[in-house]
């Protein structure tokens, strides 16, 4: 299944399962220090698997810091975001249990 670059986030790639007969979608994230998405939510859970670097997550009203080898699940409809809070590039995979990624941004434009 090919992954496509996300123009608004350099180093981030996306796949949508529906394009390949799958019910699972996601992102492969490679970001620099200080980078991350705006606060947003999905109508399903999102799974984050941290492979390298360090990330600080906001999930609902909680802040959690992850290191390599850790994972986190953001519950459905819960506002969340993350930022690369380490000195090295962040390497992470996110899994969306849906054939298409549905995201409502809660910050920004």
Buried (B, 14 or more C-beta within 10 A) or exposed (E): EEEEEBEEBEBBBBBBBEEEEEEBBBBBBBBBBEBBBEBBBBEBBBBBBBBBBBBBBBBEEEEBEBEBEBEBEBEEEBBBBBBBBBEEBBBBBBBBBBBEBEEEEEEEE
